[in-house]
Amino acid sequence: MERRYDVIIIGAGISGLSTALHIKEENHDLSILVIDKQNSYGQGNTGKSAAGFRDIFKTKVNRQLASTSIEFYKKIQKSLGFDIGLHFNGYLFLVKDKSPMDAMLQELSSGVKIEIVDRDEIKSSLNIDYELEPEQRKLMNLEGYDKGYVGKNCGIIEPELLADYYFKECVKLGIEFDFGTTVSGLKVVPTDPLDYPGEPFIWQRKKIGSLQTNKGTYSGDEYIMAADVYTSGLLDKTGIDGHERPKKRQVFQVTNDRIVEMLSESVHTDEDIMPFTILPSHGVFLRPAPKYRSMWIGVADDLARDFTMSEDPQPERDFYENSIYQILTSYCKNFEGASLTGSWAGYYSYNTADMTPNIFKELNLTVISGTSGSGIMKGDAIGRIAAAVFSGKEKAKLYGNLEFQVSDIGVNARKVQMEQLIL
């Protein structure tokens, strides 16, 4: 039996949950269904995130998406009293004087909260060396650092708790969910069918008529595609371009006594948690996980990391041991002999054109794609913009009453510069 709704949303990660909530808040009478192939919400790439947040981006668009979302998350935890594991422990970038990153962060400091940190203070607090052994420096193409920049409106968050907030709010408003539902295809049909074999013809107006799934057919008046890296695959047969490509990303959880002590070393913030730290070379980052008494380690390894995708990506222990571990221990002796206690892998949905989310409408389908690894930190803004696109509005009102021109991150009238700060 065919199930019918006013709106069907594919994907119950942060983007899908946020979009569902913001559509329903403005359209109380709509029947909305969110479907996901996982057995619960936030279990795809949302749950595999390194779970940091920052407002430090090169482009104004990304700063707006992130900063307004962060302010809303702050409201959730501080005003609404819903714990989402939000900690403003900062992002610490370690840089060389007069390097491109140094120049970029200096420029951004006029618009976001950034403080310069002396390298000796960093060495004293975190035991991260700024003078490396010459042989290691040459062999591994490593740089020391002359100072650090700490972003103050940045930190860590628990994605499962954030997803829990949105899910519970959606349920309160009567939004329905159907988990364990795998979409196999979207059917394009004529808007005004003639019941003639071969439809739709090129001269007929078209729409998405239904979804084929493992549980049967679902039909809606409108559809929202929030399926992250699975978007292009689901859209291919419709002829709609998803404008995103997948990149595998891995997180490795490590610990020992020295790492546990390191976790509580605050650097220019009010939190007793070390900052999310980006090492000077090769983009390796350290994400403190005090809840688990460990450090999460990752890197955006682009070259030699292909664009293929599997349903169940697996972390590569060799990648940690032969690539990341060597960098870690060159900078910080705390990691020597650390135990690898966990690891996981997921995908970034890269917009390879400008590393900024796409939100656009084609037929009766609103598409969210290309979040480029920052879907959580921009999730609330993405949901508000997608809700505005769904409703045919020219502007979305982001949290804090900031008006945002939705076409700026659409396809046809896009106004976005290349984002350079992707971790």
N, C-alpha and C positions, 0 to 999 in steps of 0.2 A: 504494500500500500504506500502510495506517495505521501510524504509529509510536506506540508506547506507552511511557510512563514513569510512575514513581511521582509525580514532581513536575515540572511544567513552569513555568518562570519566563519571563515576557514582559518583556524589557528588560535590556540588558547595560551599563547605566550603573552608577554607584556603588551606588545602592540595590539594584538587582538582583544585582550581584556580591556585595555584602556579605551580602545575605539568603541567597543560594545557599551561600556559605561557611559561615555560621553554622548553617544547617539541616543541612548535610552533616556538620559537626563533631559534632553531637549525634545524627545518624542515619546512621551509616556505611553501612548496607545499602540505603539508598534510592537508586534510580536518578533522577538529576536532569538535566534538560535546560534550558539557557538559550538562548532564541532572541532575535534582534534583527534588525531590518530593515536596519541598517547592515552594512558589510562587516567590521567588527571591533568590539571592545568599547570603551565609553567614547567613542563617536563622535557621540552625539547632544548633548543639552544639557549633559551632563557636560563634554564637550570644548570647549564654547563658553562656559564659565564665566569670570568674572573671577578665580576661583581664590584667594580670600582665605579666611581662617578666623579666627573670634573666639569668645570665650565671653561677650562683652558682649551680653546680651539682657535685655529688661525682665522676662520671665516666668521663673520657676524651672524650668519644664519645658524651655524652650529652652536655658537655661544648662546643665541636666543633659545634654541630648542632645549639645550642642556640646562641653562640657568633657570628657566621657568619651571622645568620639570623638577629640578632640585628644590626649588622653593615650595612646590606642591608636596614633595616627599617630606620636607621639613614640617609642613602643616600636618601631614598624616601622623607623624610620630610625636610632635611636640604639642600640637593643638588638639588633635583627635585622640591622642593617647593610644594609637595602634603601633606596636613595635614592629618596625621593618628593618631593624639592625643597622640603622643609619648612624654613622660616626664621621665627624668632620676631622679626621686625622691628617688630612692634606695629601697632596701629590708632590713628591720631591723629584725634580729633574736635576741630574748632575751633569754639568756642562763645562766645556773649555771656554776660556775667554775668547771673544771675537769669532766664535763658531756660528754657523747658521742658526742653531738652536738658541744660543745666547742672544743673538740679535732678535729672533722671533719672540722670545719670552720678555725681553726688554720692551719691545713694542707693545706686547699684550698687557704689560703691567699698568698701562694707563687706563685699561678698561675692566680688568678683573683683579681680584685680590691676590697679589703675589708679593712674597718677601724674599730677599736675597739672604742666603745662609752661608756663613764662612765655612770653608772646607775643613778647617781644623775642628769646628764644632760638629760637623757631620762625622768626621773620623772618630772623635771622642765618643759620640752618642751611638753610632751604628757600626763602628769598626770597619767602614768601607774605605779602602786605601785609595789615595789619589796619586801616589807615586808607585808605578808598577815595575815589576822586574823587567829589565830591557829585553831579555830573550822572549818572555811571554808577550810583551807588547808587540814585538816584531812578528813573531810567529802567528799570533792570533788577531793581528790588526786591532789592537786595543788602544784606547785613549785614557789618559788620566782625567782629572777634572780640577777646575780652579775654584768652583763655587757651586752652590745649589740654588734653585728657585723652588720655593714651596708655595703651592696653590692652596689658599685658605678655604675656599668654598668647594672643597674636594674631599673625597674620602672613600669609604667602603659601605656596602649595603648588602643585605641578605635577599637575593632574588626570590627565594621561595616565600619569604614573608611579604615582600612587595606584591607578588602575584596573589598571595592569600588575601591581601586587602582588597584588590580589585575584584577578585572572584566573589568574595562575600558581599561587596557592594552591588555587584551585578545580580546576585541571587536575591538580594533584598528588593530590587526593582522588578523582579519577575523575569529576568533573562534566563533562558533555558540552556542547558549544556548537554552535549552528547559526546562522551569520550569513547575511545576505541573505534573511532569512525574514520576509515581511510578513504579519501577521495581518489577515484580512479580517472575521473574526467569531468569536464564541464561541457555541456551541450549547447551549441549555438543554434538558435531557432529563429524563424521569421517573427517579427512583431505582430504582423497580420497574416496568419497562415492561410494558405489556400487548400491545404490538405492534398497537395499534389506531389507525387514522387520526385525526389531530388532537391526539395527545399532544404535550406534557403538558397535562392538564386541571388546572383550578385546585385540585381536591381531591387531586391527586397530589403527593407530595414530589418535590422537584426538585434537580438538580445541574448543574454545568457538565460536559457530556459530552465535548466535543472543541473543537479550534481548527481553523478553516479558514484555510489559508495559500496563498501562491503556490506552495508545494512540496507541497501535499496536506494531508491531515488528520493532526493530532497529538492523541493522547489521553493523559490522565493521571488519576490518582486525585485529585490536588490541583493547584491552579494558584496562581501568585503574579502579580499584576499590578503591575509596576514600570516602566510605560511612560511615566512622567512626564506631560507635557501631553496625550499621546495616550490617556490612560486613559479619560476620559469618552466620547470618540468610540467606543472599542472596547466600552465597557459599555452604551452607549445602548440597543441592541436587546435587551439582557438585562433591562432595567428596573432595574438596579443603578445607584445614583447615585455617581459618582466624587468628588463634593464638591471639585472644583477647576476653575479657569478659567485660560486662558493669557494671559500678557502678554509682548509682545515686548521683549527687552532687547538692547542693542547695546554693543559694546566697540570703541574706536578706539585704535589703536597710533600713537603720535607720538614723534618724536625730533628732537633737534638737539644741539649740543655742550653747551649749558647744561643740558639735561635729563639728559644722560649724567653730567655732574658732580653733579647733584642726587641721582642714584640712590644714591650712596654716603654720603649724609649721615644718619648714625644719630641718632636722638632717643630717649634714655633706654633704649636696649636694647644688648645685646652684639653685635648683628649690624651689619656695615658696609653696611647697606641702609636707605634711608629708610622710614618707616612707610607703610602703606596709609593714605592721608589723605582725610578727608571734609571738604570745604569748608563754610563756614558757611551757604551759601545754595543752595537748590534740589537738595540731595543729590548734587551732582557729586563723584565720587571719583577719586583718583589712585592707581593700583596700580603700584608699581615692578616692572619686568620686567628685572632686570639681565642675565639670560640672553640677552635680545634687545637690550640696550642701548637700551631705550625705556621709555615710560610707557604704561600702558593706562588709558584714560579711559572712564568710564561714568556712568550716572545712572538712577535708578528713576523714570522719567517716567510717572506714573499718569494724571492727568487729561489728556484729549485723546489718550491712547494706548488704542486700542480693544482688545476682547477677541477679535478675529478671529485666525485662525491659518492659515498656509500651510505646505506641506511643506518649502519651501526659503526661509526668511526671509532677507532681504537687508539689510545695513546701509545707512543713509541718509546719504550724504555731506552733504547739505544740513542734516540735523539736527545734525551735528557743526559745520559751518561757521557756521550761523546761530543756533544755540542754545548748544551747549557751549563752542565756542571763545571766544565773547564773555565768558562767565563766567570761563573759565580765565585769559584775559589781563587781566581786571580785577583778579584776585588775584595773579597771578604773571607777571612779564614774561618769565620763562624760556620761556614757551610761544609768545611772539610769533614768527611765521614758522616754527614747527615743521612738519616734514614729516609728513604722514599716510602712514605706511608699511604700514598694514594695518588691517583692520576685519572684524568678523564679528557675526552676530546669532543669537540663540536665543530661548528662552522660559523665563520663570518659571512654574512650576505653582503658582498662587496658591490657597491656602485663604482665600477672601475673608471668611470668618467670623471667624477669629482669627489668621491668618498662622502657623499651626503645622501640622506634618505630620499627616496622617490615616493610621492603620494599623488596619484593621478586617477582619473576616471576614464574608462573605455566601455561603451555601451552602458549597461546597468551594473557594472563591476567597478568598485573602488579598489585600487591596488596599492599596497604598502610594500616597498622592497628596498634593497640596497642600504640597509641601516648601518652597514660597514663597521660592525663591532661595537656600536654605541646605542643599541636599541633600548637597553635598560635605562641608561642615564638620560635619554631623550624620550622615554616611553610615554610620559603623560602628554607632552606637546604633540607627539606623533598621533596619539589618539584624538586629541582635540582638532588637529588639522584634518585627519581622515574623516572625522564626523562632519566637519564643514564642507569638505569635498563631496561627501555623500549627499549632503543637503543642498548642494549647488550654490554655496556661498562663495563670494570672492575673498572674504577675509575670515580667519579664525581668531577667536579671542583666547589667547594662551593665559595660563594662570598668572594673576597679577594684572589682568586687563590689558596685556600687550596685544595689539592687533598685528596679525601676520598675514601677508598676501599669499594665499595658498598656491597660486600659480608659480611662485618663486621656486618651489621644489616639485613642480609638476614636470611635464615633458615638453609641451609645446611652447611655453613662454618662460622657460626656466632661467633663473638669475642666481647662479651659484658659482663661486670661485672654487678652485681646487683646494680641498682640505689637506693640510700637510701634517697635522698632528693626529695620526692614527697609530694606536698602540696594539 
